[in-house]
Amino acid sequence: MSSRSKVVVLLSGGMDSASAFYHAMQENDVVAALSFDYGAKHNCKEIPFAAYHCRKFSTEHQVIRLDFIDNLFKSDLLKSGGQIPDGHYEEEAMKKTVVPFRNGIMLSIAAGFAESRDANGLIIAAHAGDHAIYPDCREEFMGSMANAIRLGTYAEIKLLRPFIAMAKADIVRRGNALGVDFSKTWSCYKGRDHHCGRCGTCVERREAFLLAGLPDPTLYASQCDLPPKPVVTPRA
């Protein structure tokens, strides 16, 4: 009997989720991939790349629109919000890009979708570097959400976090080994024609390739010096 699980992958079109998708294709039977169009400035750049990777594997790709987030929530990541700040991705200013409870909302929807498709697992690409800014990426949250999804579904769906202990550079190495074309992924929160090279997600992307020792195929509008990592006061 096969030990492979039937899974749904949350696939934004970014580096991490694309790597998680390729990882899932090797380790599991991928039923479908889900992208969420929630009004982020960069959704229009990310989602076509998610579709590209799904087409490569002839995998079903569903795009779920969540217009209410852009209309009702406060975040500079959204089209309804202010300017995306530049700087290191762990700086305090980056909290302006947090979309309140985004992962909780998306995982809840994904859990219902997964059970409707007779899947028994959900894969999300949360990683060790996410916790500094995003509370709904921290393992305390992910563990609690995993328990809620398991208890709230007849299939006892598992929330799988294959990269939760990995740094961004480790994910780049893993994705590269799996054959991910990172030129077909998107990070920049500003969502312009090219990656800006200056915002937190661009800085994180550039830094990851440097630390991984791999060439960065990304076209950046700016190749300014990377900002230093800020001194972060531990959470109480």
C-alpha positions as CSV (number, residue, x, y, z in Angstrom):
1,M,0.0,0.0,0.0
2,S,1.3,3.5,-0.9
3,S,2.3,5.7,2.0
4,R,1.9,8.8,0.0
5,S,-0.7,11.3,1.3
6,K,-3.2,13.1,-0.9
7,V,-2.5,16.8,-0.3
8,V,-3.5,20.3,-1.3
9,V,-0.7,22.8,-1.6
10,L,-1.1,26.5,-0.8
11,L,0.8,28.0,-3.8
12,S,1.1,31.8,-3.9
13,G,3.7,31.9,-6.7
14,G,6.5,32.9,-4.4
15,M,9.9,31.2,-3.8
16,D,8.9,29.3,-0.7
17,S,5.5,28.0,-1.9
18,A,6.9,27.0,-5.3
19,S,9.6,25.0,-3.6
20,A,7.0,23.4,-1.3
21,F,4.9,22.5,-4.3
22,Y,7.9,20.8,-6.0
23,H,8.7,19.1,-2.7
24,A,5.1,17.9,-2.4
25,M,5.1,16.5,-6.0
26,Q,8.0,14.2,-4.9
27,E,6.6,13.2,-1.5
28,N,2.8,13.2,-1.9
29,D,0.0,12.9,-4.4
30,V,-1.0,16.5,-5.0
31,V,-4.7,16.8,-5.6
32,A,-4.7,20.6,-6.3
33,A,-2.9,23.9,-5.5
34,L,-4.7,26.9,-4.1
35,S,-3.8,30.6,-4.7
36,F,-5.7,33.4,-2.9
37,D,-6.3,36.8,-4.6
38,Y,-7.0,38.9,-1.6
39,G,-6.1,42.4,-3.0
40,A,-2.4,42.4,-2.3
41,K,-0.4,44.7,-4.5
42,H,1.7,41.8,-5.8
43,N,-1.1,39.2,-6.3
44,C,-1.2,40.1,-10.0
45,K,2.5,39.2,-10.3
46,E,2.6,36.1,-8.1
47,I,-0.5,34.2,-9.2
48,P,0.5,33.8,-12.9
49,F,3.7,32.1,-11.7
50,A,1.6,29.7,-9.5
51,A,-0.4,28.9,-12.6
52,Y,2.8,28.3,-14.6
53,H,4.1,25.7,-12.1
54,C,0.8,23.9,-12.0
55,R,0.6,23.7,-15.7
56,K,4.1,22.2,-15.7
57,F,2.8,19.2,-13.7
58,S,-0.8,19.2,-15.1
59,T,-2.0,20.0,-11.6
60,E,-5.4,21.6,-10.9
61,H,-5.0,25.2,-9.9
62,Q,-7.8,27.1,-8.1
63,V,-7.6,30.9,-7.5
64,I,-9.9,31.9,-4.7
65,R,-10.9,35.6,-4.5
66,L,-11.1,37.2,-1.1
67,D,-12.2,40.7,-2.0
68,F,-13.4,41.4,1.6
69,I,-9.8,41.5,2.8
70,D,-8.8,44.4,0.6
71,N,-12.1,46.2,1.4
72,L,-12.2,45.7,5.2
73,F,-8.7,44.9,6.5
74,K,-5.9,47.4,7.3
75,S,-2.5,46.6,5.8
76,D,0.0,48.4,3.5
77,L,0.4,45.1,1.6
78,L,-3.1,45.6,0.2
79,K,-4.1,47.8,-2.7
80,S,-6.2,49.8,-0.3
81,G,-3.2,50.4,2.0
82,G,-0.2,52.8,2.0
83,Q,3.3,52.6,0.5
84,I,5.4,49.4,1.0
85,P,8.4,50.3,3.2
86,D,11.9,49.7,2.1
87,G,14.5,48.0,4.4
88,H,15.4,44.8,6.1
89,Y,12.5,42.3,6.4
90,E,12.9,42.1,10.2
91,E,12.6,45.9,10.8
92,E,9.7,47.1,12.9
93,A,8.3,49.1,9.9
94,M,7.6,45.8,8.0
95,K,4.7,45.1,10.4
96,K,2.8,47.5,8.2
97,T,2.7,44.8,5.6
98,V,1.0,42.2,7.9
99,V,-2.5,41.3,6.8
100,P,-4.4,40.4,10.0
101,F,-4.9,36.7,10.4
102,R,-4.3,36.0,6.7
103,N,-3.0,32.5,7.2
104,G,-5.8,31.6,9.6
105,I,-8.4,32.6,7.0
106,M,-6.6,30.9,4.1
107,L,-5.9,27.7,6.0
108,S,-9.6,27.5,7.1
109,I,-10.7,27.8,3.5
110,A,-8.1,25.3,2.3
111,A,-9.1,22.8,5.0
112,G,-12.7,22.8,3.7
113,F,-11.5,22.5,0.1
114,A,-9.1,19.7,0.9
115,E,-11.8,17.6,2.7
116,S,-14.1,18.2,-0.2
117,R,-11.5,16.7,-2.5
118,D,-10.9,13.7,-0.3
119,A,-7.4,14.9,0.6
120,N,-5.9,14.2,4.0
121,G,-3.2,16.8,4.1
122,L,-2.5,20.5,3.6
123,I,1.0,21.9,2.8
124,I,2.1,25.4,3.6
125,A,5.6,26.8,3.1
126,A,5.9,28.6,6.5
127,H,9.6,28.7,7.5
128,A,11.8,29.6,10.3
129,G,12.4,33.2,9.1
130,D,8.7,34.1,9.1
131,H,8.3,34.4,12.8
132,A,10.0,37.8,13.3
133,I,7.2,39.8,11.8
134,Y,4.2,37.6,11.1
135,P,2.4,36.1,14.1
136,D,0.3,33.8,12.0
137,C,3.5,32.2,10.6
138,R,4.9,31.3,14.0
139,E,5.0,27.6,15.0
140,E,2.9,28.3,18.1
141,F,0.1,29.5,15.8
142,M,0.7,26.8,13.1
143,G,0.7,24.0,15.8
144,S,-2.6,25.3,17.1
145,M,-4.1,25.7,13.6
146,A,-3.0,22.2,12.8
147,N,-4.8,20.9,15.8
148,A,-7.9,22.8,14.9
149,I,-7.9,21.5,11.3
150,R,-7.4,18.0,12.5
151,L,-10.2,18.2,15.0
152,G,-12.5,20.0,12.7
153,T,-12.4,17.6,9.8
154,Y,-13.7,14.0,9.4
155,A,-10.6,13.2,7.5
156,E,-8.5,14.6,10.4
157,I,-6.5,16.6,7.8
158,K,-2.9,17.2,8.7
159,L,-1.3,20.6,8.3
160,L,2.2,19.8,6.9
161,R,5.0,22.4,7.3
162,P,8.0,20.8,5.6
163,F,10.1,24.0,5.8
164,I,9.1,25.1,9.3
165,A,12.7,24.5,10.7
166,M,14.4,25.9,7.6
167,A,15.9,29.3,6.8
168,K,15.2,31.0,3.5
169,A,18.6,30.1,2.1
170,D,17.9,26.4,2.9
171,I,14.7,26.6,1.0
172,V,16.5,28.1,-2.0
173,R,18.9,25.2,-1.9
174,R,16.1,22.7,-1.6
175,G,14.1,24.3,-4.4
176,N,17.2,24.4,-6.6
177,A,17.8,20.7,-6.0
178,L,14.2,20.0,-7.0
179,G,14.5,22.0,-10.2
180,V,12.5,25.1,-9.4
181,D,13.1,27.9,-11.9
182,F,13.2,30.8,-9.5
183,S,12.9,33.3,-12.3
184,K,9.3,32.0,-12.4
185,T,8.6,33.1,-8.9
186,W,7.7,36.5,-7.3
187,S,8.6,38.1,-4.0
188,C,8.4,41.9,-4.3
189,Y,5.5,43.4,-2.3
190,K,5.3,46.4,-4.6
191,G,4.1,44.4,-7.5
192,R,5.6,46.5,-10.3
193,D,7.1,45.4,-13.6
194,H,10.4,44.2,-11.9
195,H,11.4,43.4,-8.3
196,C,12.3,46.7,-6.6
197,G,15.3,45.2,-4.8
198,R,14.7,47.4,-1.8
199,C,11.6,46.3,0.1
200,G,11.7,43.6,2.8
201,T,10.8,40.7,0.6
202,C,13.3,41.7,-2.1
203,V,16.0,42.1,0.6
204,E,15.1,38.6,1.9
205,R,15.2,37.1,-1.6
206,R,18.6,38.7,-2.4
207,E,20.0,37.7,0.9
208,A,18.8,34.1,0.5
209,F,20.6,33.5,-2.8
210,L,23.8,35.0,-1.4
211,L,23.7,32.8,1.7
212,A,22.8,29.8,-0.4
213,G,25.7,30.4,-2.7
214,L,23.5,30.2,-5.8
215,P,23.1,32.7,-8.7
216,D,20.0,34.9,-8.4
217,P,18.1,35.0,-11.7
218,T,15.9,37.9,-10.6
219,L,15.9,41.2,-12.4
220,Y,16.0,44.0,-9.7
221,A,15.3,47.7,-10.3
222,S,17.9,48.4,-7.7
223,Q,21.0,46.5,-6.6
224,C,21.7,48.8,-3.6
225,D,23.7,47.4,-0.7
226,L,21.7,45.1,1.5
227,P,20.6,46.7,4.8
228,P,22.0,45.2,8.0
229,K,19.8,42.9,10.1
230,P,18.3,44.9,13.0
231,V,18.7,44.0,16.6
232,V,15.4,42.5,17.6
233,T,14.2,42.5,21.2
234,P,12.9,39.1,22.1
235,R,9.2,38.8,22.5
236,A,7.9,38.6,26.1
